[in-house]
Amino acid sequence: MPQVAARMARLGTESAFEVLAKARALEAKGRRIVHLEIGEPDFETAGHIKDAASAALAENYTHYGPSGGLLPAREAIARYVARTRGIPVDAEQVVITPGAKPIIFFTILAVVGEGDEVLLPDPGFPIYESVVEYVGGKAVPLPLTQEREFRFDPDELRRRVTDRTRLIVINSPQNPTGGVLTPSDLEAVAEVAREHDLWVLSDEIYSRLLYEGEHHSVAELPGMAERTIILDGFSKTYAMTGWRLGYGVAPAALVPHLTRLQTNATSCTASFIQMAGIAALEGPQTPVDEMLVHFRGRRQMVTDRLNAMAGVHCLLPGGAFYAFPRIDVPGKTSKQVADSLLEDEGVAVLAGTAFGAQGEGFLRLSFANSLEELDEGLTRIGAGLKRLQG
């Protein structure tokens, strides 16, 4: 059989989809599985967004568009980002992609060369490290600890920068921990980026899913607009995961490179879906607000229930829709615990190590599910941990 390229061995995956596949296989055998593994809102896309897509189809938005995105959609995104981040944004800075992941891929492809280093959150979204390693770069983990509310140590950030560092990746609110970077954290990132002339990829996909205070972007800080790529999209905020609609806002000098990568990879994003995106941004925001109310109640319930279990400590997440409890199960890794909970208790969760070595001893639970499902899932988790703890 012909061989695949050696670089494919460096490309990782996203464990949530692997666990989902295992859970579906168990369901196919008749098992009842509670799904707390996948990061997907359990709400439907709002009706006015669906209507906009239908209208766009009727108006024949069914052909190729510019690789960077339709101008009306880029203008709507520019207005939205300018309003929510308090910075000037031109439509020419916007690149619209099929989902937000391409912005991770395109940014790293564009700015990271062979042997270059990238500072990443650990635990963090696994695709960051996967793509860095794939392009021949070196992923340098920046530990996020429960003791620091899953925020990095600014001194550790400074120590880990070398003359090979090209990019810092930050994510706030964060997957998997729900941690939120403070203004002083962002100042530290900006200081290091300016001093060492680095790019910053700021993953802000959960920016609207924040439970206290206001969202702040590192791009707002002096000297950062020209070196920051903001990543955002519609999947989490507008319950549009299957629509595959995301975007990056980048310095003008980088945009042609991101756009050329889009041309090579996907040609363009579906035109009628971009028109639905305009409706999402500029139409009623009530569905987003209502979803956040539900998530706020769920996060409190989940955190309280977890902290009532023996050997479990869980911080109240500041954003996103994940709980990241530390679990004490002697002699078992977090992966072994997660596997046991799925196979023996019928509840799908993710091991903390799916997000980096720093995640050992933790589990990730998504509370993007109904209170009834969460209640049953937590009951099963409690029983499973009690059994594993002996």
Residue pairs with C-beta under 8 A, 6 or more apart in sequence:
7 134
7 136
10 130
10 133
10 134
10 136
11 130
11 131
11 133
11 134
12 126
12 127
12 129
12 130
12 133
13 126
13 130
14 126
14 127
15 126
15 350
15 351
15 354
16 37
16 38
16 39
16 350
16 354
17 38
19 37
19 338
19 342
19 348
19 349
19 350
20 35
20 37
20 38
20 348
22 342
22 348
23 33
23 35
23 37
23 342
23 348
26 33
26 342
26 343
26 346
27 33
31 346
32 346
33 342
33 346
33 347
33 348
34 346
34 347
34 348
34 369
34 373
34 376
34 377
34 380
35 348
35 366
35 369
35 373
36 347
36 348
36 349
36 365
36 366
36 367
36 369
36 373
36 374
36 377
37 348
37 349
37 350
37 364
37 366
38 348
38 366
38 368
39 175
39 236
39 320
39 321
39 322
39 366
39 368
40 235
40 241
40 366
40 368
41 236
41 239
41 241
41 291
41 321
41 368
42 368
42 369
42 370
43 239
43 287
43 291
43 294
44 239
45 238
45 239
45 240
45 243
46 238
46 239
46 280
46 283
46 284
46 287
48 279
48 283
48 284
49 238
49 240
49 276
49 279
49 280
49 283
50 276
51 279
52 275
52 276
52 278
52 279
52 280
52 283
53 272
53 273
53 275
53 276
55 275
56 271
56 272
56 275
56 276
57 272
61 271
61 272
61 274
61 275
62 271
62 272
63 271
64 267
64 268
64 271
65 268
65 269
65 271
65 274
66 268
67 259
67 260
67 262
67 263
67 267
67 268
68 74
68 94
68 95
68 96
68 255
68 258
68 259
68 262
69 77
69 94
69 95
69 96
69 247
69 268
69 269
69 274
70 96
70 271
70 274
70 275
71 91
72 275
72 278
73 96
73 274
73 275
73 277
73 278
74 91
74 92
74 94
74 96
75 91
76 277
76 278
76 281
76 282
77 91
77 94
77 96
77 247
77 249
77 277
77 281
78 89
78 90
78 91
78 93
78 94
78 249
79 89
79 281
80 281
80 282
81 87
81 89
81 94
81 230
81 232
81 249
82 88
82 89
84 207
84 215
85 215
85 217
85 219
85 220
85 230
86 220
87 217
87 219
87 220
87 225
88 225
89 249
90 252
92 252
92 255
93 249
93 250
93 251
93 252
93 255
94 247
94 248
94 249
95 103
95 106
95 247
95 248
95 250
95 255
95 258
95 259
95 262
96 245
96 246
96 247
96 269
96 274
96 277
97 103
97 106
97 246
97 247
97 248
97 262
97 266
97 269
98 244
98 245
98 246
98 266
98 269
98 270
99 233
99 235
99 244
99 245
99 246
100 203
100 205
100 231
100 232
100 233
100 235
100 246
100 247
100 248
101 127
101 246
102 246
102 261
102 262
102 265
102 266
103 201
103 229
103 231
103 246
103 247
103 248
103 258
104 127
104 128
104 131
104 201
104 203
104 231
105 131
105 261
105 265
106 248
106 257
106 258
106 261
106 262
106 265
107 167
107 199
107 201
107 229
107 231
107 248
107 250
107 254
107 258
108 118
108 128
108 131
108 132
108 135
108 137
108 167
108 201
109 131
109 135
109 261
110 254
110 257
110 258
110 261
111 166
111 167
111 199
111 254
112 118
112 132
112 135
112 137
112 166
112 167
113 135
113 136
113 137
113 166
114 135
114 136
114 137
115 136
115 137
115 138
115 164
116 137
116 138
116 164
116 165
116 166
116 167
117 137
117 138
117 139
117 140
117 162
117 164
117 165
117 166
118 128
118 132
118 137
118 138
118 139
118 140
118 165
118 166
118 167
118 168
118 169
119 140
119 142
119 157
119 160
119 161
119 165
119 167
119 168
119 169
120 128
120 129
120 132
120 139
120 140
120 141
120 142
120 169
120 356
121 128
121 141
121 142
121 144
121 152
121 169
121 170
121 171
121 174
121 356
122 141
122 142
122 143
122 144
122 355
122 356
122 357
122 358
122 359
123 144
123 150
123 176
123 177
123 324
123 352
123 355
123 356
123 358
123 359
123 362
124 144
124 169
124 171
124 174
124 175
124 176
124 355
124 356
125 171
125 175
125 176
125 203
125 355
126 354
126 355
126 356
128 139
128 169
129 139
129 141
129 356
132 138
132 139
133 139
137 166
138 164
140 160
140 165
141 356
141 357
141 358
142 152
142 156
142 157
142 160
143 152
143 153
143 156
143 358
144 150
144 151
144 152
144 174
144 177
144 179
144 358
145 153
145 358
146 313
146 315
146 324
146 326
146 362
149 179
149 315
149 318
150 174
150 177
150 178
150 179
150 315
150 324
151 179
151 180
151 181
151 182
151 185
152 185
154 184
154 185
154 188
157 168
157 188
157 189
157 192
158 188
158 192
161 192
161 196
161 198
165 196
165 198
166 198
166 199
167 198
167 199
167 200
167 201
168 189
168 192
168 193
168 198
168 199
168 200
168 201
169 200
169 201
169 203
170 181
170 186
170 189
170 200
170 201
170 202
170 203
170 218
171 202
171 203
171 204
171 205
172 179
172 180
172 181
172 185
172 202
172 203
172 204
172 206
172 319
173 179
173 180
173 206
173 207
173 209
173 210
173 317
173 318
173 319
173 320
174 180
174 181
174 206
174 319
174 320
175 205
175 206
175 320
175 322
175 355
176 322
176 324
176 350
176 352
176 354
176 355
176 359
176 364
177 315
177 317
177 322
177 324
178 299
178 315
178 317
178 318
178 319
178 320
178 321
178 322
178 323
178 324
179 317
179 318
179 319
180 210
180 213
180 318
180 319
181 189
181 216
183 216
186 216
186 217
186 218
186 221
187 221
189 200
189 218
190 200
190 218
190 221
190 222
190 223
190 224
192 198
193 199
193 200
193 218
193 224
193 227
193 228
194 223
194 224
194 227
197 227
198 227
199 227
199 228
199 229
200 218
200 224
200 227
200 228
200 229
201 228
201 229
201 231
202 217
202 218
202 219
202 228
202 229
202 230
202 231
203 231
204 215
204 217
204 230
204 231
204 232
205 231
205 232
205 233
205 235
205 236
205 246
206 236
206 319
206 320
207 215
207 217
207 232
207 237
208 215
208 236
208 237
208 288
208 292
209 236
209 237
209 292
209 295
209 319
209 320
209 321
210 318
210 319
211 292
211 295
211 296
211 299
211 317
211 318
211 319
212 318
217 228
217 230
218 224
218 228
219 225
219 228
219 230
219 249
225 251
226 251
226 253
227 251
228 250
228 251
229 248
229 249
229 250
229 251
229 254
230 248
230 249
230 250
231 246
231 247
231 248
232 246
232 247
232 248
232 249
233 245
233 246
233 247
234 240
234 243
234 245
234 246
234 277
234 280
235 241
235 243
235 244
235 245
235 246
236 320
236 321
237 280
237 288
238 280
238 287
238 288
239 287
239 291
240 276
240 280
243 273
243 276
244 269
244 270
244 273
245 269
245 273
245 274
245 276
245 277
248 258
250 258
262 268
295 321
295 367
295 368
297 371
298 321
298 367
298 369
298 371
298 374
299 316
299 317
299 321
299 323
299 367
300 316
301 367
301 371
301 374
301 375
302 314
302 323
302 365
302 367
302 374
302 378
303 314
303 315
303 316
303 317
303 323
305 378
305 382
306 312
306 314
306 323
306 325
306 365
306 378
306 381
307 313
307 314
307 325
309 381
309 382
309 385
309 386
310 385
310 386
310 389
311 327
311 328
311 329
311 385
311 389
312 325
312 326
312 327
312 328
312 385
313 325
313 326
314 323
314 324
314 325
314 326
315 324
317 323
317 324
321 366
321 367
321 368
322 364
322 365
322 366
322 367
323 364
323 365
323 367
324 352
324 362
324 363
324 364
324 365
325 362
325 363
325 365
326 361
326 362
327 334
327 337
327 361
327 362
327 363
327 385
328 361
328 389
329 337
329 385
329 388
329 389
330 389
332 340
332 388
333 351
333 353
333 360
334 351
334 352
334 353
334 359
334 360
334 361
334 362
334 363
335 351
335 353
335 354
337 351
337 363
337 384
337 385
337 388
338 349
338 350
338 351
338 363
339 351
340 384
340 388
341 347
341 348
341 349
341 363
341 380
341 381
341 384
342 348
342 349
344 384
344 387
345 380
345 381
345 383
345 384
346 380
347 377
347 380
347 381
347 384
349 363
349 364
349 365
349 381
350 363
350 364
351 359
351 362
351 363
351 364
352 358
352 359
352 360
352 361
352 362
352 363
352 364
353 359
353 360
354 364
355 364
365 377
365 381
367 374
369 377
